Every structure is written in C-alpha cells, then in structure tokens.
C-alpha cells in the first residue's frame, strides 16, 4: 500500500471551518485521483475545526483542521 501523511499550512481559516466546503473538497480530490469513495462523514468540532473521514474501496482518507492556525492534516492510504 501507499500511505501519504501531510500537514498543509497557510490555508484560509473560513475554508478550514466549513464542513460543507471541506466535504466537497474531499469528493473532488478523491474523484480527481480516480479513487472510489464508498462513504464519508464530516463533523464540525467545538470550539473550532472540522474532521472528515472517508472509506475508499482502496482504503481510507481523513483530515482534521485547525482554522485559527490555518492548518489541515491529511491522511490518505491506498492499497491494491
């Protein structure tokens, strides 16, 4: 399998706080990579941030955001 872990910095805080925009971004990225998304869930965190997890036919994708710091961490694992 291939495992990608990334911290992305200097991201717009309003994007990182939007459950809807992050869900769309996950759909766009997964589709653009030619992967198959079986299901996903995004959840707004308190006091801030969003976590999203997607189950892929090929394995999984997840990310967590810290809007006040402009940071998102990404975890993508594929196998096969």
C-alpha positions as CSV (number, residue, x, y, z in Angstrom):
1,X,0.0,0.0,0.0
2,X,0.9,3.7,-0.2
3,X,0.5,6.0,2.8
4,X,0.5,9.8,2.5
5,X,0.6,12.0,5.6
6,X,0.7,15.7,5.1
7,X,0.4,18.9,7.1
8,X,-0.7,21.8,4.9
9,X,-0.2,25.3,6.3
10,X,-1.4,28.8,5.5
11,X,-4.9,27.7,4.4
12,X,-7.8,30.2,4.6
13,X,-9.4,29.8,8.0
14,X,-13.0,30.2,6.7
15,X,-12.4,27.2,4.4
16,X,-11.0,25.1,7.3
17,X,-14.1,25.9,9.4
18,X,-16.6,25.0,6.7
19,X,-17.9,21.4,6.9
20,X,-19.7,21.8,3.6
21,X,-16.7,23.2,1.7
22,X,-14.3,20.5,3.1
23,X,-16.8,17.7,2.2
24,X,-16.9,19.0,-1.4
25,X,-13.1,19.2,-1.5
26,X,-12.8,15.6,-0.3
27,X,-15.2,14.5,-3.0
28,X,-13.3,16.5,-5.7
29,X,-9.9,15.2,-4.6
30,X,-11.0,11.5,-4.4
31,X,-12.7,11.7,-7.7
32,X,-9.7,13.5,-9.3
33,X,-7.4,10.8,-8.1
34,X,-9.5,8.1,-9.7
35,X,-10.4,6.5,-6.3
36,X,-13.7,5.1,-5.3
37,X,-15.4,6.7,-2.2
38,X,-17.8,4.3,-0.5
39,X,-18.9,6.6,2.3
40,X,-17.8,9.7,4.2
41,X,-18.6,11.7,7.3
42,X,-17.6,15.2,8.3
43,X,-18.1,16.7,11.7
44,X,-17.7,20.2,13.0
45,X,-15.7,20.3,16.2
46,X,-16.1,22.6,19.2
47,X,-14.7,25.1,19.7
48,X,-13.3,25.0,16.1
49,X,-12.2,22.8,13.3
50,X,-13.6,20.0,11.2
51,X,-12.8,16.3,10.9
52,X,-13.7,14.3,7.9
53,X,-13.2,10.6,7.3
54,X,-13.9,8.7,4.0
55,X,-13.9,5.0,3.4
56,X,-12.4,4.2,0.0
57,X,-12.7,1.0,-2.0
58,X,-8.9,1.2,-2.0
59,X,-8.7,2.0,1.8
60,X,-9.3,5.4,3.6
61,X,-8.8,9.2,3.6
62,X,-9.1,11.5,6.6
63,X,-8.3,15.1,7.5
64,X,-8.5,17.4,10.5
65,X,-8.4,21.2,10.6
66,X,-7.2,23.9,12.9
67,X,-8.8,27.1,11.4
68,X,-7.1,29.5,13.8
69,X,-3.7,28.2,12.8
70,X,-4.5,27.8,9.1
71,X,-3.5,24.1,9.3
72,X,-5.1,20.9,7.9
73,X,-3.6,17.4,8.3
74,X,-4.3,14.8,5.7
75,X,-4.0,11.0,5.9
76,X,-4.5,9.0,2.7
77,X,-3.9,5.3,2.5
78,X,-4.4,3.2,-0.6
79,X,-3.7,-0.5,-1.2
80,X,-4.0,-2.8,-4.2
